[in-house]
Amino acid sequence: MSAKDMVQQGRQTPQRSAERERRPVFIPDVDIQEAENEFRLIADMPGVDESSVEVDVENNVLTIHGSFVPQPPEGYSLSWQEYRSGDYERSFTLSNTIDREKIQARVRDGVLRLSLPKAEQAQPRRIEVKSG
């Protein structure tokens, strides 16, 4: 099984609220890593924190969404800005090898990390061979 088996990376556009429609949307770059018992999805979403990230799974579609509005440090005001604030959004179609009930998410320093455990029936196992 490969990472491509885990997700079909169609860049689907999820349903968006009217408030989200007015803001630019950026597609975060992701890395997908595979271990024996899980996949890891790592998404770069600069500026987001745990209060501004949403992760949803509905009908085999995993959607990540994050918002950010740059805030100058206390005592400073914005004099010049060369980047835009907005939202991050990306969706993935999950295969049946993922245990949706055990997905975990963590964000730190603008990097979202998802642990996508493999379903028990999709994990490799060794079958004991007996004589006779």
C-alpha positions in Angstrom: 0.0 0.0 0.0 1.3 3.5 -0.8 0.4 7.0 0.1 -1.5 7.2 -3.2 -3.7 4.4 -2.0 -4.4 6.3 1.2 -5.6 9.5 -0.5 -6.7 10.5 -3.9 -5.4 14.0 -4.1 -8.2 15.6 -6.0 -8.1 19.3 -5.1 -11.8 19.4 -4.4 -13.4 22.7 -3.4 -15.4 22.1 -0.2 -18.6 24.0 0.5 -17.7 27.5 1.7 -19.6 29.9 3.9 -20.4 33.5 2.7 -17.8 34.9 5.0 -15.1 32.6 3.6 -16.1 33.5 0.0 -14.8 37.1 0.5 -11.3 36.0 1.5 -8.5 34.6 -0.7 -8.0 30.8 -0.4 -4.6 29.3 -0.5 -3.9 25.6 -1.1 -1.4 24.4 1.5 1.5 22.2 0.5 1.4 18.8 2.1 3.7 15.9 2.7 2.3 12.4 3.2 4.4 9.9 5.0 3.7 6.2 5.6 4.7 4.0 8.5 3.6 0.4 9.2 0.5 1.4 11.2 -0.3 4.9 10.0 0.0 7.7 7.5 1.0 11.2 8.5 -0.2 14.2 6.6 1.9 17.4 7.2 0.4 20.7 5.9 2.2 24.0 5.9 -0.3 26.7 7.0 1.8 29.7 8.2 0.0 31.9 10.7 -2.6 29.4 11.9 -3.0 28.1 15.4 -5.2 25.5 17.1 -8.1 28.0 17.4 -8.1 28.8 13.7 -7.9 25.2 12.2 -10.7 22.8 11.4 -10.4 19.2 10.3 -13.5 17.4 9.1 -14.2 14.0 7.7 -17.5 13.5 5.9 -18.3 10.7 3.3 -14.7 9.6 2.9 -13.5 13.2 2.4 -11.0 14.7 4.8 -11.0 18.5 4.7 -8.5 20.8 6.4 -9.3 24.5 6.8 -7.3 27.2 8.5 -7.6 31.0 8.7 -5.1 33.7 9.5 -5.0 37.4 9.9 -1.6 38.8 10.5 -1.4 40.8 13.7 1.5 43.2 14.3 3.3 42.8 17.7 2.0 45.0 20.5 3.1 48.6 20.2 3.5 48.3 16.4 1.2 49.1 13.5 1.4 47.8 10.0 3.3 50.1 7.6 3.7 47.8 4.7 2.4 44.3 3.8 3.5 42.2 0.8 1.4 39.1 1.6 -2.3 38.7 1.9 -4.2 37.2 4.7 -6.8 34.6 4.0 -7.7 31.0 4.4 -6.1 27.6 3.7 -8.2 24.8 2.4 -7.6 21.4 1.0 -9.5 18.1 0.7 -8.5 14.5 0.2 -10.6 11.5 -0.6 -9.7 8.8 2.0 -9.5 5.1 1.1 -11.0 2.4 3.3 -7.6 1.7 4.8 -7.9 4.6 7.2 -9.5 4.3 10.6 -11.6 7.5 10.6 -12.4 7.2 14.4 -8.8 7.4 15.4 -7.6 10.4 13.3 -5.7 12.9 15.4 -4.6 16.5 14.6 -2.0 18.8 16.1 -0.8 22.2 15.0 2.4 24.0 16.0 4.2 27.0 14.5 1.9 27.0 11.4 2.3 23.3 10.6 -0.7 21.0 10.9 0.1 17.3 11.5 -2.5 14.6 11.1 -2.1 11.1 12.3 -4.2 8.8 10.1 -4.0 5.3 11.6 -4.5 2.4 9.3 -7.6 0.3 9.9 -6.8 -3.0 11.6 -7.7 -5.1 8.6 -5.3 -3.0 6.4 -2.3 -3.4 8.7 0.3 -6.0 7.7 0.3 -9.2 9.8 2.3 -12.3 9.9 0.4 -15.6 9.6 1.8 -18.5 11.6 2.7 -21.5 9.6 2.2 -24.9 11.3 3.4 -28.2 10.2 1.2 -31.1 9.3 
